[in-house]
């Protein structure tokens, strides 16, 4: 038998149930993986509460990413074989193929060999964060050397990945966070400046730090602060919105967009995972960063699979700095 986390209704962390099932058998094009570590994401919370782009089909599984070992492959699978250490790429139907389990069936297109130099726990925290940040900054944001970029929710796993990716592109990241509690840690993580948005005026501080040369914003929040970002943007700047953490509506500052030829761009990581050429570029960029030591997932804490409810409570507390990971 094998353990799997499912939920049968939308709600808080307590809807998550650790259930038993027989070890599943991979079908054509599928891979059976013995899961070692599972990366948790804000999207997990949104999915569990019905606020994500994808909606749950009950009883629903959970989980976008993981690391582990291939136990078996279905007909037609190539590129991985029994015994390989692998990573799970996000982008599949998580109601059907979730990673919160001792054993998981994953479509072959979402299984990669584990990058050298990373542990199972680090690998579990790699792909969702780094594909999101890479696609948003490099592909959609066209970030280049010398560009100033604002990164919101910077202490999250995606935010920290974005700081590292900006540095690898030789850009200049300005991190935003709610309070000053994480300022020192963000500076150590490579931010050129940190702005606490509940304690400082965002627009004014962005102008001070960038000298009016802010060319890109990578925003996980949305809501009213988008106007501050738009006011601080240099002509021709681009605002990449990849999340909706704010509970308030997100206005569109039309006159600022017209005056300064600004671009507002919605972005989701599947733009990378569903485009083979883009995914290959992302993999090469990330592999180079891992090899050079520029890119390294920051793990805040680990919980065991049977502590999944506690892990979700912690994830929702906003205390973490980096990735929260489950281990089996």
C-alpha positions as CSV (number, residue, x, y, z in Angstrom):
1,X,0.0,0.0,0.0
2,X,1.0,3.6,-0.5
3,X,-0.1,6.9,1.1
4,X,-1.6,9.8,-0.9
5,X,-3.0,13.2,0.1
6,X,-6.4,14.0,-1.3
7,X,-9.2,16.5,-0.5
8,X,-12.9,16.0,-1.1
9,X,-14.1,19.6,-0.7
10,X,-12.6,23.1,-0.8
11,X,-11.4,24.8,2.3
12,X,-8.6,25.3,4.8
13,X,-5.7,23.0,5.6
14,X,-7.9,20.6,7.5
15,X,-9.6,19.4,4.3
16,X,-6.4,17.6,3.4
17,X,-6.6,13.8,4.1
18,X,-3.7,11.3,4.2
19,X,-5.3,8.2,2.6
20,X,-4.1,4.8,1.6
21,X,-4.2,3.2,-1.9
22,X,-2.5,0.5,-3.8
23,X,0.7,1.5,-5.5
24,X,-0.5,2.7,-8.9
25,X,0.6,1.2,-12.2
26,X,1.8,3.5,-15.0
27,X,-0.1,3.5,-18.3
28,X,1.2,4.4,-21.7
29,X,3.3,7.5,-21.6
30,X,3.4,7.6,-17.8
31,X,6.1,7.2,-15.2
32,X,5.8,5.7,-11.7
33,X,8.0,7.6,-9.2
34,X,8.9,6.8,-5.6
35,X,8.6,10.3,-4.2
36,X,11.3,11.5,-1.9
37,X,10.5,15.2,-1.5
38,X,7.6,17.5,-2.6
39,X,7.8,21.2,-3.1
40,X,4.9,23.3,-1.7
41,X,3.7,26.4,-3.5
42,X,1.2,29.3,-3.0
43,X,-0.7,27.8,-5.9
44,X,-1.3,24.7,-3.8
45,X,-3.3,26.9,-1.3
46,X,-5.1,28.6,-4.1
47,X,-6.0,25.2,-5.7
48,X,-7.2,23.9,-2.3
49,X,-9.4,26.9,-1.7
50,X,-10.8,27.2,-5.3
51,X,-8.9,30.4,-6.2
52,X,-6.5,28.8,-8.7
53,X,-6.8,28.9,-12.5
54,X,-7.3,25.2,-12.5
55,X,-10.3,23.8,-10.6
56,X,-10.2,20.6,-8.5
57,X,-12.1,17.5,-9.5
58,X,-13.1,15.6,-6.3
59,X,-11.6,13.6,-4.8
60,X,-8.6,15.6,-5.8
61,X,-4.9,15.1,-5.5
62,X,-2.4,17.9,-4.8
63,X,1.0,19.0,-5.8
64,X,2.9,20.5,-8.7
65,X,6.4,19.3,-8.2
66,X,8.6,16.7,-6.6
67,X,11.8,14.6,-6.8
68,X,12.3,10.9,-6.5
69,X,13.3,7.7,-8.2
70,X,11.7,6.0,-11.2
71,X,10.2,2.6,-10.3
72,X,8.5,1.7,-13.6
73,X,7.6,3.2,-16.9
74,X,4.6,2.7,-19.2
75,X,4.6,1.8,-22.8
76,X,6.2,4.3,-25.1
77,X,8.2,6.1,-22.4
78,X,11.7,7.2,-23.5
79,X,14.5,9.3,-21.9
80,X,14.1,7.9,-18.3
81,X,14.3,4.4,-17.0
82,X,14.0,2.4,-13.7
83,X,16.4,3.6,-11.1
84,X,16.9,7.2,-12.5
85,X,16.8,10.1,-10.1
86,X,14.2,12.5,-11.5
87,X,12.4,15.8,-11.0
88,X,8.8,16.5,-11.7
89,X,7.9,19.5,-13.8
90,X,4.7,21.4,-13.1
91,X,2.0,21.8,-15.7
92,X,-0.1,18.5,-15.6
93,X,-3.6,18.0,-14.3
94,X,-3.0,18.0,-10.6
95,X,-6.4,16.6,-9.7
96,X,-5.3,13.4,-11.5
97,X,-1.5,13.5,-11.2
98,X,-0.6,15.2,-7.9
99,X,2.7,14.7,-6.2
100,X,1.6,14.6,-2.5
101,X,2.1,10.9,-2.2
102,X,4.6,8.1,-1.5
103,X,4.3,7.0,-5.1
104,X,3.0,9.2,-8.0
105,X,2.2,8.6,-11.6
106,X,3.4,11.5,-13.8
107,X,3.1,12.0,-17.6
108,X,6.5,11.5,-19.2
109,X,6.6,15.1,-20.6
110,X,6.8,16.3,-17.0
111,X,9.6,14.1,-15.8
112,X,13.3,15.2,-16.1
113,X,16.5,13.8,-14.9
114,X,17.5,15.3,-11.6
115,X,20.0,18.2,-12.0
116,X,23.5,17.3,-10.7
117,X,24.7,19.0,-7.6
118,X,21.2,19.3,-5.9
119,X,19.7,17.1,-3.2
120,X,16.3,15.6,-3.4
121,X,14.9,18.4,-1.2
122,X,16.5,21.1,-3.3
123,X,15.3,19.6,-6.5
124,X,11.7,19.4,-5.2
125,X,11.9,23.2,-4.7
126,X,13.4,24.0,-8.1
127,X,11.2,23.9,-11.1
128,X,8.0,25.7,-10.1
129,X,9.9,28.7,-8.7
130,X,12.7,28.9,-11.3
131,X,10.5,28.2,-14.4
132,X,8.1,30.9,-13.2
133,X,10.9,33.4,-12.6
134,X,12.8,32.5,-15.7
135,X,9.8,32.8,-18.0
136,X,8.5,36.0,-16.4
137,X,11.9,37.8,-16.3
138,X,13.8,36.5,-19.3
139,X,11.2,35.4,-21.8
140,X,8.3,37.8,-21.1
141,X,10.2,40.6,-19.4
142,X,13.2,40.6,-21.8
143,X,15.5,41.4,-18.9
144,X,19.1,42.2,-19.8
145,X,22.3,43.3,-18.2
146,X,22.1,46.7,-16.4
147,X,18.2,46.7,-16.2
148,X,16.6,47.6,-12.9
149,X,13.8,45.2,-11.9
150,X,11.3,45.3,-9.0
151,X,10.4,41.9,-7.5
152,X,7.4,41.7,-5.2
153,X,6.8,39.0,-2.6
154,X,10.6,38.6,-2.7
155,X,10.9,36.3,0.3
156,X,8.8,33.6,-1.4
157,X,10.5,30.8,-3.3
158,X,9.6,32.4,-6.6
159,X,10.8,35.8,-5.4
160,X,14.2,34.4,-4.3
161,X,14.5,32.6,-7.6
162,X,13.8,35.8,-9.4
163,X,16.5,37.6,-7.5
164,X,19.0,34.9,-8.5
165,X,17.9,34.8,-12.1
166,X,18.1,38.6,-12.3
167,X,21.6,38.5,-11.0
168,X,22.5,35.7,-13.5
169,X,21.3,38.1,-16.2
170,X,23.4,40.8,-14.6
171,X,20.3,42.9,-13.9
172,X,19.7,44.9,-10.7
173,X,16.9,43.5,-8.5
174,X,14.9,45.6,-6.0
175,X,13.0,43.4,-3.6
176,X,9.7,44.3,-2.1
177,X,8.3,42.7,1.1
178,X,5.6,43.7,3.6
179,X,7.7,44.6,6.6
180,X,11.4,45.1,7.4
181,X,11.6,41.7,9.2
182,X,13.2,40.1,6.2
183,X,15.3,43.0,4.9
184,X,18.7,41.7,6.0
185,X,18.0,38.2,4.6
186,X,16.9,39.7,1.3
187,X,20.0,41.8,1.0
188,X,22.1,38.7,1.7
189,X,20.1,36.9,-1.0
190,X,21.4,39.5,-3.5
191,X,18.9,42.3,-3.6
192,X,20.4,45.7,-4.4
193,X,17.7,47.3,-2.3
194,X,14.7,46.3,-0.2
195,X,11.4,48.1,0.2
196,X,8.9,47.3,3.0
197,X,5.6,48.2,1.4
198,X,3.6,48.4,4.6
199,X,6.2,50.8,6.1
200,X,7.5,52.8,3.1
201,X,6.1,54.6,0.1
202,X,6.7,52.1,-2.8
203,X,6.7,54.7,-5.6
204,X,9.0,57.1,-3.9
205,X,11.5,54.4,-2.8
206,X,11.5,52.9,-6.3
207,X,12.4,56.2,-7.8
208,X,15.2,56.8,-5.2
209,X,16.7,53.4,-5.7
210,X,16.5,53.2,-9.5
211,X,16.9,56.9,-10.4
212,X,13.8,56.6,-12.6
213,X,15.3,53.7,-14.6
214,X,13.0,50.9,-13.6
215,X,12.5,48.9,-16.8
216,X,10.7,45.8,-15.5
217,X,8.5,44.7,-12.6
218,X,7.9,41.0,-11.7
219,X,4.7,41.2,-9.5
220,X,3.1,38.4,-7.6
221,X,0.6,40.7,-5.8
222,X,-1.5,42.8,-8.1
223,X,-4.0,45.1,-6.4
224,X,-3.6,48.8,-5.9
225,X,0.2,48.7,-5.8
226,X,0.3,48.2,-9.6
227,X,-0.3,51.9,-9.9
228,X,2.8,52.6,-7.8
229,X,4.8,50.3,-10.1
230,X,3.4,52.0,-13.2
231,X,4.3,55.5,-11.8
232,X,7.9,54.4,-11.2
233,X,8.4,52.7,-14.6
234,X,10.8,54.2,-17.2
235,X,9.2,54.8,-20.6
236,X,8.7,51.5,-22.4
237,X,8.8,49.5,-19.2
238,X,7.0,46.2,-18.7
239,X,5.0,45.0,-15.7
240,X,4.8,41.2,-15.5
241,X,1.9,40.1,-13.2
242,X,2.2,36.4,-12.3
243,X,0.1,36.3,-9.1
244,X,-2.9,37.7,-7.4
245,X,-2.0,37.7,-3.7
246,X,-3.9,41.0,-3.1
247,X,-7.5,40.6,-2.2
248,X,-8.3,43.9,-3.8
249,X,-9.1,44.6,-7.5
250,X,-6.2,45.4,-9.7
251,X,-6.7,48.8,-11.5
252,X,-5.3,49.5,-15.0
253,X,-3.5,52.9,-15.0
254,X,-4.5,53.8,-18.5
255,X,-3.1,57.3,-18.7
256,X,0.3,56.2,-17.3
257,X,0.4,53.4,-19.8
258,X,-0.4,55.7,-22.7
259,X,2.0,58.5,-21.5
260,X,5.0,56.1,-21.0
261,X,4.2,53.3,-23.5
262,X,4.0,50.8,-20.7
263,X,3.2,47.1,-21.2
264,X,1.1,45.1,-18.7
265,X,1.6,41.4,-19.2
266,X,-0.2,38.5,-17.5
267,X,2.1,35.5,-17.2
268,X,1.8,31.9,-16.0
269,X,4.6,29.3,-16.0
270,X,2.8,27.0,-18.5
271,X,4.0,29.4,-21.2
272,X,7.4,27.7,-20.6
273,X,6.3,24.1,-19.9
274,X,4.0,23.9,-22.9
275,X,6.6,25.3,-25.3
276,X,9.4,22.8,-26.0
277,X,11.8,25.4,-27.4
278,X,11.2,27.8,-24.5
279,X,11.5,24.9,-22.0
280,X,14.8,23.9,-23.5
281,X,16.1,27.5,-23.1
282,X,14.9,27.6,-19.5
283,X,16.6,24.2,-18.7
284,X,19.9,25.4,-20.2
285,X,19.8,28.7,-18.3
286,X,18.9,27.0,-15.1
287,X,21.5,24.2,-15.6
288,X,24.2,26.9,-16.2
289,X,23.1,28.7,-13.0
290,X,23.2,25.5,-10.9
291,X,26.6,24.6,-12.3
292,X,28.1,28.1,-11.5
293,X,26.4,28.2,-8.1
294,X,24.3,31.3,-9.0
295,X,21.1,29.4,-8.8
296,X,20.4,27.4,-5.6
297,X,16.9,26.8,-4.1
298,X,16.6,28.3,-0.6
299,X,14.8,25.8,1.6
300,X,13.0,27.3,4.6
301,X,11.8,24.2,6.3
302,X,10.8,20.6,5.8
303,X,7.8,18.6,7.1
304,X,7.0,14.9,6.8
305,X,4.1,13.8,4.5
306,X,1.9,13.0,7.6
307,X,2.4,16.7,8.7
308,X,0.8,18.0,5.5
309,X,-1.9,19.9,7.4
310,X,0.7,21.6,9.6
311,X,2.8,22.4,6.5
312,X,-0.1,24.1,4.8
313,X,-0.8,26.1,7.9
314,X,2.8,27.3,8.0
315,X,2.7,28.0,4.3
316,X,-0.3,30.3,4.9
317,X,1.4,32.1,7.8
318,X,3.8,34.0,5.6
319,X,6.6,33.3,8.0
320,X,8.8,31.3,5.6
321,X,11.8,32.6,3.7
322,X,12.0,30.4,0.6
323,X,10.6,26.9,0.0
324,X,8.6,24.7,2.2
325,X,9.1,21.0,1.4
326,X,7.4,17.7,2.4
327,X,9.5,14.5,2.7
328,X,8.1,11.0,2.5
